[in-house]
Amino acid sequence: MECKRLPRTEAVWQGQSVYRFKGMLADLEGALPRFARVRLTHEDALNEYLDLVLREPTDDDDRRVPVATVSRRYALIQHQDAVAWVRKAFEEQEWDPSTIGITAWMSEYGERFRAEIALPVEAEAVNVGDMLRAEVRLWNSVDRSRAFEVAIGWMRLICTNGLAVWSGDRLRKIHHVDWMSRESPMDFLLERLPKSRDQVAELRRWAEVKITMDRLVGWVDGDVSGKWGKTRAARVLHISRTGSDCAVGRHAEARKPSELEVTGLAKVPGAPAKTDNVYDLYQTLLWLAGQEKSLEQRESMTAETLPLIAPLLPQSMRGAAA
């Protein structure tokens, strides 16, 4: 299992440095830290309502590091248990965890964790040469910052853009150990996968929805600028016009994103030289969201891509963007 501490210029998570894991599902549990909860005391005073969560010593740090205070009613779910829950579900389907690829991220002291685990099922073609791979997305925390969550996601193989997760493809639960022990994620995943495929197939129709440059500029200056700010909006427009990212110069408050001075940068993977349809524009939004160094910002912006793209779709096609 490869574990790399990412440069802070590349990724942070609520201000902390980020570790990224790459390898196989079978090896992930052993690479993750464990946590303990103890009574919250100071000298001879005991807080009767809160516990202290400690990260246990790891191979490269022999300290017990405090990471959170939680209610006495809070159910602490170890990251290993969350991963094991998915691994066992895969084994029940006779999918070998030693052959299942994963990418995972963890905050510096391990409080927050998320993983993308490939689903060994047939990929979905949107366009010729444009394939989407299904995956399990898993979130967990031990500091109350995030509920336990499992979802079906789709990764664009041509540029590793991860599509926004549709609401029906997401199973979210507040930490509760009893629920973890009696429910199977595979029941949810296998039941939901065909419906998720139907929504992915709907994206083929998005490529048929043409967009004029005048409409694109108006949308960027209005909706995108209002949600993501002028700098990001100007980048969306430049990528749509040229297929390349850009650096955006200083701008006066009165100027629109389409009026800002930009300097062209590298080509965006998978982007056409000129965008003329909603599907390619959606991919531009996803790619831009994925460039944020803040992991929580990446996730927030990715979730906003569907509402942002919806006004460009005919009313009859907005169901997949809901």
DRENDO-1510 file (C-alpha; in Angstrom, 1 decimal, always signed):
<recs>
REC; n; res; u; v; w
REC; 1; MET; +0.0; +0.0; +0.0 .
REC; 2; GLU; +1.5; +3.3; -1.1 .
REC; 3; CYS; +1.0; +6.1; +1.4 .
REC; 4; LYS; +2.1; +9.6; +0.5 .
REC; 5; ARG; +1.9; +12.9; +2.4 .
REC; 6; LEU; +0.7; +15.4; -0.2 .
REC; 7; PRO; +2.3; +18.9; -0.4 .
REC; 8; ARG; +0.1; +21.5; +1.2 .
REC; 9; THR; +0.1; +23.4; -2.1 .
REC; 10; GLU; -1.7; +20.3; -3.6 .
REC; 11; ALA; -4.2; +19.3; -0.9 .
REC; 12; VAL; -5.4; +20.2; +2.6 .
REC; 13; TRP; -8.4; +19.1; +4.6 .
REC; 14; GLN; -9.9; +21.6; +6.9 .
REC; 15; GLY; -6.4; +23.2; +7.2 .
REC; 16; GLN; -4.6; +19.9; +7.8 .
REC; 17; SER; -2.1; +18.1; +5.6 .
REC; 18; VAL; -3.5; +15.1; +3.7 .
REC; 19; TYR; -2.2; +11.6; +3.3 .
REC; 20; ARG; -3.2; +9.7; +0.1 .
REC; 21; PHE; -3.2; +5.9; -0.1 .
REC; 22; LYS; -3.1; +3.9; -3.3 .
REC; 23; GLY; -3.2; +0.2; -3.6 .
REC; 24; MET; -5.6; -2.7; -3.2 .
REC; 25; LEU; -8.7; -3.0; -1.0 .
REC; 26; ALA; -7.2; -6.0; +0.9 .
REC; 27; ASP; -4.4; -3.9; +2.2 .
REC; 28; LEU; -6.2; -0.7; +3.2 .
REC; 29; GLU; -7.4; -1.7; +6.7 .
REC; 30; GLY; -3.9; -2.4; +7.9 .
REC; 31; ALA; -2.7; +1.0; +6.7 .
REC; 32; LEU; -5.2; +3.0; +8.7 .
REC; 33; PRO; -4.8; +4.3; +12.4 .
REC; 34; ARG; -7.1; +3.2; +15.2 .
REC; 35; PHE; -8.7; +5.5; +17.8 .
REC; 36; ALA; -9.7; +5.2; +21.4 .
REC; 37; ARG; -12.1; +7.2; +23.6 .
REC; 38; VAL; -11.4; +8.1; +27.2 .
REC; 39; ARG; -13.0; +10.1; +29.9 .
REC; 40; LEU; -12.5; +13.9; +29.5 .
REC; 41; THR; -10.8; +15.1; +32.6 .
REC; 42; HIS; -8.5; +17.9; +33.8 .
REC; 43; GLU; -6.7; +17.4; +37.1 .
REC; 44; ASP; -9.5; +16.1; +39.4 .
REC; 45; ALA; -12.4; +17.5; +37.3 .
REC; 46; LEU; -14.5; +15.1; +35.1 .
REC; 47; ASN; -16.8; +16.2; +32.3 .
REC; 48; GLU; -19.8; +13.9; +32.7 .
REC; 49; TYR; -21.1; +14.6; +29.2 .
REC; 50; LEU; -18.0; +14.5; +26.9 .
REC; 51; ASP; -15.3; +11.9; +26.0 .
REC; 52; LEU; -12.0; +12.6; +24.4 .
REC; 53; VAL; -11.0; +10.7; +21.2 .
REC; 54; LEU; -7.3; +9.8; +20.8 .
REC; 55; ARG; -5.5; +8.6; +17.8 .
REC; 56; GLU; -3.4; +5.6; +18.9 .
REC; 57; PRO; +0.3; +5.3; +18.1 .
REC; 58; THR; +1.3; +4.5; +14.5 .
REC; 59; ASP; +4.4; +3.1; +13.0 .
REC; 60; ASP; +5.9; +6.6; +12.5 .
REC; 61; ASP; +4.4; +8.3; +15.6 .
REC; 62; ASP; +4.4; +6.7; +19.0 .
REC; 63; ARG; +2.2; +9.4; +20.6 .
REC; 64; ARG; -1.5; +9.1; +21.5 .
REC; 65; VAL; -2.8; +12.3; +19.9 .
REC; 66; PRO; -6.1; +13.9; +20.9 .
REC; 67; VAL; -8.3; +14.6; +17.9 .
REC; 68; ALA; -11.8; +15.4; +19.1 .
REC; 69; THR; -14.3; +15.7; +22.0 .
REC; 70; VAL; -17.5; +13.8; +21.5 .
REC; 71; SER; -20.8; +13.3; +23.3 .
REC; 72; ARG; -21.0; +10.2; +25.5 .
REC; 73; ARG; -23.8; +9.1; +23.2 .
REC; 74; TYR; -21.6; +9.3; +20.1 .
REC; 75; ALA; -20.8; +5.9; +18.4 .
REC; 76; LEU; -17.2; +5.8; +17.4 .
REC; 77; ILE; -16.8; +3.9; +14.1 .
REC; 78; GLN; -13.2; +3.0; +13.3 .
REC; 79; HIS; -12.1; +3.6; +9.7 .
REC; 80; GLN; -11.0; +0.0; +9.5 .
REC; 81; ASP; -14.5; -1.2; +10.4 .
REC; 82; ALA; -16.0; +1.0; +7.7 .
REC; 83; VAL; -13.6; -0.4; +5.1 .
REC; 84; ALA; -14.0; -4.0; +6.4 .
REC; 85; TRP; -17.8; -3.6; +6.0 .
REC; 86; VAL; -17.3; -2.9; +2.3 .
REC; 87; ARG; -14.6; -5.5; +1.9 .
REC; 88; LYS; -16.7; -8.3; +3.4 .
REC; 89; ALA; -19.6; -7.3; +1.1 .
REC; 90; PHE; -17.3; -7.6; -1.9 .
REC; 91; GLU; -16.2; -11.0; -0.7 .
REC; 92; GLU; -19.8; -12.1; -0.4 .
REC; 93; GLN; -20.1; -11.3; -4.1 .
REC; 94; GLU; -16.9; -13.4; -4.7 .
REC; 95; TRP; -15.0; -10.3; -5.7 .
REC; 96; ASP; -11.3; -10.7; -4.6 .
REC; 97; PRO; -10.2; -7.7; -2.5 .
REC; 98; SER; -6.6; -8.3; -3.5 .
REC; 99; THR; -7.5; -7.3; -7.1 .
REC; 100; ILE; -9.7; -4.3; -6.3 .
REC; 101; GLY; -8.0; -0.9; -6.7 .
REC; 102; ILE; -8.5; +1.9; -4.2 .
REC; 103; THR; -7.5; +5.5; -3.7 .
REC; 104; ALA; -8.1; +7.0; -0.2 .
REC; 105; TRP; -7.4; +10.2; +1.6 .
REC; 106; MET; -6.9; +10.9; +5.3 .
REC; 107; SER; -6.4; +14.0; +7.3 .
REC; 108; GLU; -3.1; +14.5; +9.1 .
REC; 109; TYR; -4.1; +12.9; +12.4 .
REC; 110; GLY; -6.6; +10.6; +10.8 .
REC; 111; GLU; -9.9; +12.1; +12.0 .
REC; 112; ARG; -11.4; +12.3; +8.5 .
REC; 113; PHE; -11.2; +9.6; +5.9 .
REC; 114; ARG; -12.6; +9.0; +2.4 .
REC; 115; ALA; -12.0; +6.3; -0.2 .
REC; 116; GLU; -12.8; +5.5; -3.8 .
REC; 117; ILE; -13.0; +1.7; -4.4 .
REC; 118; ALA; -13.4; +0.3; -7.9 .
REC; 119; LEU; -16.5; -1.8; -8.5 .
REC; 120; PRO; -15.6; -4.8; -10.7 .
REC; 121; VAL; -18.6; -4.3; -13.0 .
REC; 122; GLU; -18.9; -3.4; -16.7 .
REC; 123; ALA; -18.0; +0.2; -17.5 .
REC; 124; GLU; -20.6; +2.5; -19.1 .
REC; 125; ALA; -19.9; +4.2; -22.5 .
REC; 126; VAL; -21.1; +7.8; -22.8 .
REC; 127; ASN; -19.4; +8.6; -26.1 .
REC; 128; VAL; -17.0; +6.8; -28.4 .
REC; 129; GLY; -13.8; +6.3; -26.3 .
REC; 130; ASP; -15.4; +8.0; -23.3 .
REC; 131; MET; -16.0; +5.3; -20.6 .
REC; 132; LEU; -17.2; +5.7; -17.0 .
REC; 133; ARG; -16.2; +3.3; -14.3 .
REC; 134; ALA; -18.4; +2.6; -11.3 .
REC; 135; GLU; -16.9; +2.8; -7.8 .
REC; 136; VAL; -17.9; +2.8; -4.2 .
REC; 137; ARG; -17.2; +6.1; -2.4 .
REC; 138; LEU; -16.8; +5.8; +1.3 .
REC; 139; TRP; -16.6; +8.6; +3.9 .
REC; 140; ASN; -16.1; +8.3; +7.7 .
REC; 141; SER; -14.9; +10.5; +10.6 .
REC; 142; VAL; -14.2; +10.1; +14.3 .
REC; 143; ASP; -14.6; +13.8; +15.2 .
REC; 144; ARG; -18.2; +14.4; +14.3 .
REC; 145; SER; -17.2; +16.3; +11.1 .
REC; 146; ARG; -18.8; +13.8; +8.8 .
REC; 147; ALA; -21.4; +11.1; +9.0 .
REC; 148; PHE; -20.6; +7.6; +7.7 .
REC; 149; GLU; -21.6; +7.5; +4.1 .
REC; 150; VAL; -21.4; +5.0; +1.2 .
REC; 151; ALA; -22.3; +6.0; -2.4 .
REC; 152; ILE; -22.1; +4.9; -6.0 .
REC; 153; GLY; -19.8; +7.2; -8.0 .
REC; 154; TRP; -18.7; +7.2; -11.6 .
REC; 155; MET; -15.1; +8.0; -12.7 .
REC; 156; ARG; -14.4; +9.2; -16.2 .
REC; 157; LEU; -11.4; +7.1; -17.3 .
REC; 158; ILE; -10.2; +9.6; -20.0 .
REC; 159; CYS; -9.3; +12.3; -17.4 .
REC; 160; THR; -10.3; +10.8; -14.0 .
REC; 161; ASN; -13.1; +13.3; -13.4 .
REC; 162; GLY; -15.5; +12.0; -10.8 .
REC; 163; LEU; -19.1; +12.7; -11.5 .
REC; 164; ALA; -21.2; +14.3; -8.9 .
REC; 165; VAL; -23.1; +11.7; -6.8 .
REC; 166; TRP; -26.8; +11.7; -7.4 .
REC; 167; SER; -28.9; +11.9; -4.3 .
REC; 168; GLY; -30.5; +8.5; -4.8 .
REC; 169; ASP; -27.0; +6.9; -5.0 .
REC; 170; ARG; -26.0; +8.0; -1.5 .
REC; 171; LEU; -26.6; +6.2; +1.7 .
REC; 172; ARG; -25.8; +8.4; +4.7 .
REC; 173; LYS; -26.0; +7.4; +8.4 .
REC; 174; ILE; -25.1; +9.2; +11.6 .
REC; 175; HIS; -22.7; +7.0; +13.5 .
REC; 176; HIS; -24.6; +4.1; +15.0 .
REC; 177; VAL; -22.9; +0.8; +15.6 .
REC; 178; ASP; -26.1; -1.2; +15.6 .
REC; 179; TRP; -27.0; +0.0; +12.1 .
REC; 180; MET; -23.4; -0.9; +10.9 .
REC; 181; SER; -23.8; -4.5; +12.2 .
REC; 182; ARG; -27.2; -5.3; +10.7 .
REC; 183; GLU; -27.1; -3.6; +7.3 .
REC; 184; SER; -25.2; -4.7; +4.3 .
REC; 185; PRO; -23.8; -2.0; +1.9 .
REC; 186; MET; -23.9; -4.5; -0.9 .
REC; 187; ASP; -27.7; -4.7; -0.6 .
REC; 188; PHE; -27.9; -0.9; -1.3 .
REC; 189; LEU; -25.2; -0.9; -3.9 .
REC; 190; LEU; -26.5; -3.8; -6.0 .
REC; 191; GLU; -30.1; -2.6; -5.7 .
REC; 192; ARG; -29.1; +1.0; -6.7 .
REC; 193; LEU; -26.5; +0.2; -9.4 .
REC; 194; PRO; -29.0; -0.4; -12.3 .
REC; 195; LYS; -30.8; +2.9; -11.5 .
REC; 196; SER; -27.5; +4.7; -11.3 .
REC; 197; ARG; -26.5; +3.3; -14.7 .
REC; 198; ASP; -29.7; +4.7; -16.2 .
REC; 199; GLN; -28.8; +8.1; -15.0 .
REC; 200; VAL; -25.3; +7.8; -16.4 .
REC; 201; ALA; -26.8; +6.7; -19.7 .
REC; 202; GLU; -28.9; +9.9; -19.6 .
REC; 203; LEU; -25.6; +11.8; -20.0 .
REC; 204; ARG; -25.4; +10.6; -23.6 .
REC; 205; ARG; -28.3; +12.9; -24.3 .
REC; 206; TRP; -26.5; +15.9; -22.7 .
REC; 207; ALA; -23.9; +15.7; -25.6 .
REC; 208; GLU; -26.8; +16.3; -28.0 .
REC; 209; VAL; -27.8; +19.5; -26.3 .
REC; 210; LYS; -25.9; +22.2; -28.2 .
REC; 211; ILE; -25.0; +25.6; -26.6 .
REC; 212; THR; -24.1; +28.8; -28.4 .
REC; 213; MET; -21.3; +31.0; -27.4 .
REC; 214; ASP; -23.6; +33.8; -26.5 .
REC; 215; ARG; -25.6; +31.5; -24.2 .
REC; 216; LEU; -22.4; +30.2; -22.7 .
REC; 217; VAL; -21.0; +33.6; -21.9 .
REC; 218; GLY; -24.3; +34.7; -20.3 .
REC; 219; TRP; -24.3; +31.6; -18.1 .
REC; 220; VAL; -20.7; +32.0; -17.1 .
REC; 221; ASP; -21.1; +35.7; -16.3 .
REC; 222; GLY; -24.3; +35.0; -14.3 .
REC; 223; ASP; -24.7; +31.5; -12.8 .
REC; 224; VAL; -21.1; +30.4; -12.6 .
REC; 225; SER; -19.7; +33.7; -11.4 .
REC; 226; GLY; -22.5; +34.0; -8.8 .
REC; 227; LYS; -21.7; +30.5; -7.4 .
REC; 228; TRP; -18.0; +30.1; -7.9 .
REC; 229; GLY; -16.7; +33.7; -8.3 .
REC; 230; LYS; -15.3; +35.6; -11.2 .
REC; 231; THR; -11.9; +33.9; -11.4 .
REC; 232; ARG; -13.2; +30.4; -11.7 .
REC; 233; ALA; -15.9; +31.6; -14.0 .
REC; 234; ALA; -13.3; +33.1; -16.3 .
REC; 235; ARG; -11.4; +29.8; -16.3 .
REC; 236; VAL; -14.6; +27.9; -17.2 .
REC; 237; LEU; -15.1; +30.2; -20.2 .
REC; 238; HIS; -11.5; +29.9; -21.4 .
REC; 239; ILE; -11.5; +26.1; -21.2 .
REC; 240; SER; -14.7; +26.0; -23.1 .
REC; 241; ARG; -13.3; +28.3; -25.8 .
REC; 242; THR; -9.8; +26.7; -26.1 .
REC; 243; GLY; -9.6; +23.4; -24.3 .
REC; 244; SER; -6.9; +24.9; -22.0 .
REC; 245; ASP; -6.8; +26.3; -18.5 .
REC; 246; CYS; -5.7; +29.9; -17.9 .
REC; 247; ALA; -4.3; +32.3; -15.3 .
REC; 248; VAL; -6.7; +35.2; -14.6 .
REC; 249; GLY; -5.4; +38.7; -14.1 .
REC; 250; ARG; -6.5; +41.2; -11.5 .
REC; 251; HIS; -10.0; +42.4; -12.1 .
REC; 252; ALA; -12.2; +45.4; -11.1 .
REC; 253; GLU; -15.4; +44.6; -9.4 .
REC; 254; ALA; -17.5; +46.0; -12.2 .
REC; 255; ARG; -16.0; +43.8; -14.9 .
REC; 256; LYS; -17.6; +40.5; -15.9 .
REC; 257; PRO; -15.7; +37.2; -16.1 .
REC; 258; SER; -15.9; +37.2; -19.9 .
REC; 259; GLU; -14.1; +40.6; -19.9 .
REC; 260; LEU; -11.2; +39.6; -17.7 .
REC; 261; GLU; -7.7; +39.3; -19.1 .
REC; 262; VAL; -6.4; +35.8; -19.1 .
REC; 263; THR; -3.2; +33.9; -20.0 .
REC; 264; GLY; -3.4; +30.5; -21.5 .
REC; 265; LEU; -2.0; +27.5; -19.6 .
REC; 266; ALA; -1.9; +23.7; -20.2 .
REC; 267; LYS; -4.5; +21.8; -22.0 .
REC; 268; VAL; -7.2; +20.2; -19.8 .
REC; 269; PRO; -7.4; +16.4; -20.2 .
REC; 270; GLY; -10.4; +15.3; -22.1 .
REC; 271; ALA; -11.5; +18.8; -23.1 .
REC; 272; PRO; -12.3; +19.5; -26.7 .
REC; 273; ALA; -10.7; +22.5; -28.5 .
REC; 274; LYS; -14.1; +24.2; -28.3 .
REC; 275; THR; -17.1; +23.2; -26.3 .
REC; 276; ASP; -20.4; +23.2; -28.0 .
REC; 277; ASN; -22.6; +20.9; -25.9 .
REC; 278; VAL; -23.7; +20.5; -22.3 .
REC; 279; TYR; -21.9; +17.2; -21.6 .
REC; 280; ASP; -18.5; +18.6; -22.3 .
REC; 281; LEU; -19.3; +21.7; -20.3 .
REC; 282; TYR; -20.3; +19.6; -17.3 .
REC; 283; GLN; -16.9; +17.8; -17.6 .
REC; 284; THR; -15.2; +21.2; -17.5 .
REC; 285; LEU; -17.0; +22.1; -14.2 .
REC; 286; LEU; -16.0; +18.7; -12.7 .
REC; 287; TRP; -12.4; +19.1; -13.7 .
REC; 288; LEU; -12.2; +22.6; -12.3 .
REC; 289; ALA; -13.7; +21.4; -9.0 .
REC; 290; GLY; -11.1; +18.7; -8.8 .
REC; 291; GLN; -8.3; +21.3; -9.0 .
REC; 292; GLU; -9.1; +22.8; -5.6 .
REC; 293; LYS; -6.5; +22.0; -3.0 .
REC; 294; SER; -9.1; +22.0; -0.2 .
REC; 295; LEU; -10.7; +18.6; -0.1 .
REC; 296; GLU; -13.9; +19.9; +1.4 .
REC; 297; GLN; -14.0; +22.6; -1.3 .
REC; 298; ARG; -13.5; +20.0; -4.0 .
REC; 299; GLU; -16.5; +18.0; -2.6 .
REC; 300; SER; -18.7; +21.1; -2.2 .
REC; 301; MET; -18.0; +22.3; -5.7 .
REC; 302; THR; -18.5; +18.9; -7.3 .
REC; 303; ALA; -21.9; +18.7; -5.6 .
REC; 304; GLU; -22.7; +22.1; -7.1 .
REC; 305; THR; -22.0; +21.1; -10.7 .
REC; 306; LEU; -25.4; +19.4; -11.2 .
REC; 307; PRO; -27.4; +22.5; -10.1 .
REC; 308; LEU; -25.1; +24.7; -12.1 .
REC; 309; ILE; -25.6; +22.8; -15.3 .
REC; 310; ALA; -29.3; +22.2; -15.0 .
REC; 311; PRO; -30.4; +25.6; -16.4 .
REC; 312; LEU; -28.7; +24.7; -19.7 .
REC; 313; LEU; -30.8; +21.5; -20.1 .
REC; 314; PRO; -34.3; +21.2; -21.6 .
REC; 315; GLN; -36.9; +20.9; -18.8 .
REC; 316; SER; -37.5; +17.3; -19.8 .
REC; 317; MET; -33.8; +16.4; -19.2 .
REC; 318; ARG; -33.3; +18.0; -15.8 .
REC; 319; GLY; -34.2; +14.9; -13.8 .
REC; 320; ALA; -30.6; +13.5; -13.8 .
REC; 321; ALA; -29.3; +16.9; -12.6 .
REC; 322; ALA; -31.8; +17.1; -9.7 .
</recs>
